[in-house]
Amino acid sequence: MSLAENKAVVQNWMAARNANDLELALTYWMPDNHEWLSKAFQHFSTAFPDIHVTINAMIAEGDKVVALWTLTGTQHGVWRGIPGTSHMVEWQGTDVYTLSSGKIAELARSADHLDLLKQLGAILKWQDMVIE
């Protein structure tokens, strides 16, 4: 597949994620990823029902597509054991997708989970602590 076609697969996957359409989202992934993807998809949809991912930049090379993204949403459900807080979050990260036969075969993600936990109020920033 061409670099443009590989990028389109990732863009379409993200569009399906934003539409909260799991069935469509799965069509962009290799079948061996469907189980974990379904669980992660439902987990995020429950915790952040208004989830939206914006692609800030995308680079393709060979069978790889790199996407720099910003996720926004309001936490209404449990996320990683943290009850809904009604906090709006803005979370950024970088995904490296490996494509095979026109589908996503692998995902490597780098994102600042500590920042997300701070936005949810699960971790205090040192500036918020009382120092005696």
Secondary structure, DSSP 4 states (H G I P E B T S, - for coil): --HHHHHHHHHHHHHHHHTT-HHHHHTTB-GGGHHHHHHHHHHHHHH-TT-EEEEEEEEEETTEEEEEEEEEEE--S-BTTBPP---EEEEEEEEEEEEETTEEEEEEEEE-HHHHHHHTTSS--GGGS---
